[in-house]
Amino acid sequence: MVSRFALLALLSFGSIAAAQDGGTGVLTKAPTLVQQVEPTFPPELADAGVGGDVTLEIDIGPDGKVLAVNVTQSAGEAFDRSATEAVKQFVFTPAEIDFQPASVRISFTLHFVYKPPPEPEVVQVDAGTPVNFSGRIVERGTRDPIGGAQLVVEGREVVSGDDGKFEISDVPEGTWPVIVIANDYFKYE
């Protein structure tokens, strides 16, 4: 999925607080984000071309799952709602306090940066040389096809098929003499 915005996340471990034991233990292992859900850029704000930063306090349980999310720095209701809904689905490795899995609170900032959608890529398809002069060579009077006839237009030559049909590519625009030569027939110019 191509998104119309970029999200940058900063995990501020400088503000990790132990939720257990009143914060007296020592953080021996910080939580690590292992599953991130990308927030939806609010469409009304994308249309306006604006962005914003939402800073959240995230309470992480001893199993690494998000227990609670609180906005500490708002970027507006739409950004806050989108950030909160996404962060509630995050999964972390468990933090450890004194080498034991423990609940912690971290500060997490999501940066919503609007980027206009890329211009659609124009793909040139080589369809080969276009046929711009085609037809069928037939005998005057009977309208029977003449197969194997040589046709010359502006220096380009082609031989008609058994059904009298021919195609010549790359004939310049304009009016050009046509020459048809076939066995047992007079030359046509």
Stockholm file with secondary structure:
# STOCKHOLM 1.0

chainA/1-189         MVSRFALLALLSFGSIAAAQDGGTGVLTKAPTLVQQVEPTFPPELADAGVGGDVTLEIDIGPDGKVLAVNVTQSAGEAFDRSATEAVKQFVFTPAEIDFQPASVRISFTLHFVYKPPPEPEVVQVDAGTPVNFSGRIVERGTRDPIGGAQLVVEGREVVSGDDGKFEISDVPEGTWPVIVIANDYFKYE
#=GR chainA/1-189 SS CCCSEEEEEEEEEEEEEECSGGGCSCEEECCCEEECCCCCCCHHHHHHTCCEEEEEEEEECTTSBEEEEEEEECSCHHHHHHHHHHHTTCEECCEEETTEEECEEEEEEEEEEECCCCCCCCCCCCCCSCEEEEEECBCTTTCCBCTTCEEEETTEEEECCTTSEEEEECCCSSCCCEEEECTTSCCBC
#=GC SS_cons         CCCSEEEEEEEEEEEEEECSGGGCSCEEECCCEEECCCCCCCHHHHHHTCCEEEEEEEEECTTSBEEEEEEEECSCHHHHHHHHHHHTTCEECCEEETTEEECEEEEEEEEEEECCCCCCCCCCCCCCSCEEEEEECBCTTTCCBCTTCEEEETTEEEECCTTSEEEEECCCSSCCCEEEECTTSCCBC
//
